[in-house]
Amino acid sequence: MQPAAVLESVLYVADLPRAVAFYRDVLGLEPTGHADHRAAFFRCGAGVVILFDPDETIKPSAPGKLPVPTHGAKGPGHLCFSASRAEIAEWKAHLEAHGVEIESEFDWPNGAHSIYFRDPSGNSLEFAEPQLWPQLWNIE
C-alpha cells in the first residue's frame, strides 16, 4: 500500500495571529477555519496548510473535544509551494514588495528553480518548479 497524496502540512508558529496575517495577506492562502488559539487552517490547492501554536498543541484535548493526540515541534520547519518559473519571478517581486527577504535563489541540478524565504516565525518557505521532484534525487 502507498498513500495517494499529502492531505495536510503543518508548521508550528510562535505568534499565531501574526502568522495568520502573513499566510492570508502575503501568501494569499484562503483561511478555512481555526481552533481557538491553537490552530489556523488554510486551503492550498488540493491540500491544507495548518499553523499550530506548539505551546497549545502539546496540551491534551479538553474533555468533550476531538481526541486528537498531543503533538508539536519547536524551531523552524519547512514547506515548499509549487510554482512555474514565471510564477516564481512574480512571487519574488510580490514578497520583496511586502518586505520579505529572499534568502536564497538558485537552479537545482535538474534545472528546477527555487526561491527560499522565511515566515514571521522563522519557518523556511520555498517556491519551486514542480519538476524538482521526484527525479532530483535517487533515494534508496
C-alpha positions in Angstrom: 0.0 0.0 0.0 1.1 3.6 -0.6 -0.5 6.9 0.4 -2.1 8.8 -2.6 -1.2 12.3 -1.5 -0.3 14.5 1.4 -3.6 15.9 2.7 -2.2 18.4 5.2 1.1 20.0 6.0 1.8 21.6 9.4 4.0 24.4 10.5 4.5 25.5 14.1 4.4 29.2 14.8 5.4 31.5 17.7 2.7 34.1 17.2 -0.5 32.6 15.6 -2.3 35.9 14.8 0.9 37.3 13.1 1.3 34.1 11.2 -2.3 34.0 10.1 -1.9 37.6 8.7 1.2 36.5 6.8 -0.2 33.4 5.2 -3.5 35.1 4.4 -2.4 38.6 3.4 1.1 38.0 1.9 0.8 34.4 0.6 -2.9 34.7 -0.2 -3.9 31.4 1.2 -7.6 31.0 1.9 -8.5 30.7 5.6 -10.9 27.8 6.2 -11.2 27.8 9.9 -9.4 27.9 13.3 -9.4 26.0 16.5 -9.5 28.7 19.2 -5.9 29.9 19.8 -4.4 26.5 19.0 -4.5 26.4 15.2 -5.5 28.1 11.9 -6.4 26.2 8.7 -5.8 27.3 5.1 -6.7 25.8 1.7 -3.7 25.3 -0.6 -4.7 23.6 -3.9 -6.0 20.2 -3.0 -4.4 20.2 0.4 -4.5 22.1 3.7 -1.8 24.1 5.4 -2.2 24.1 9.2 -0.5 26.6 11.5 -0.2 25.3 15.1 0.8 27.1 18.3 3.2 24.5 19.7 2.6 25.7 23.3 -1.1 24.9 22.9 -1.0 21.7 20.8 1.3 20.0 23.4 -1.7 20.2 25.8 -4.2 17.3 25.8 -7.6 18.0 24.2 -10.2 19.3 26.6 -12.9 16.9 27.7 -15.7 16.6 25.1 -13.4 17.8 22.3 -12.0 15.6 19.5 -9.4 13.2 20.9 -6.5 14.5 18.8 -3.2 13.3 20.4 -0.8 16.0 21.6 1.9 17.0 19.2 4.2 19.8 18.4 7.6 21.0 17.5 9.9 23.9 18.3 12.2 25.5 15.8 11.9 26.3 12.2 10.2 23.8 9.8 10.0 23.8 6.0 7.2 23.9 3.4 7.6 24.1 -0.4 4.9 25.5 -2.7 4.7 24.6 -6.3 5.1 27.3 -8.9 6.2 27.8 -12.5 9.4 29.7 -13.2 7.4 32.7 -14.3 5.2 32.5 -11.2 8.3 32.3 -9.0 9.6 35.5 -10.5 6.2 37.1 -9.7 6.3 35.7 -6.2 9.8 37.1 -5.7 8.6 40.6 -6.6 5.5 40.2 -4.5 7.4 39.0 -1.5 10.0 41.8 -1.7 7.2 44.4 -2.1 5.9 43.1 1.3 9.3 43.4 2.9 10.1 39.7 2.8 13.8 38.9 2.2 14.6 36.2 -0.4 17.1 34.1 1.5 18.3 32.0 -1.5 17.6 31.6 -5.2 19.1 29.0 -7.5 18.6 26.3 -10.0 18.8 22.6 -8.9 21.0 20.1 -10.8 17.9 19.0 -12.8 17.2 22.7 -13.8 14.3 23.3 -11.4 14.3 26.8 -10.0 13.7 27.6 -6.3 13.5 30.7 -4.0 13.6 30.4 -0.2 12.3 32.9 2.4 11.1 32.9 6.0 7.7 33.4 7.6 7.5 35.6 10.7 8.2 32.5 12.9 11.4 31.7 11.0 10.0 28.7 9.1 11.8 28.1 5.8 9.4 28.5 2.9 10.1 27.8 -0.7 8.6 28.2 -4.1 9.9 25.6 -6.6 9.1 24.3 -10.0 7.2 21.0 -9.9 9.9 19.2 -11.8 12.1 19.4 -8.7 10.5 16.1 -7.6 10.5 13.2 -7.9 13.5 12.9 -10.3 16.0 15.2 -8.5 17.3 12.6 -6.0 17.9 8.9 -6.4 17.0 7.9 -2.9 17.1 4.3 -2.0 
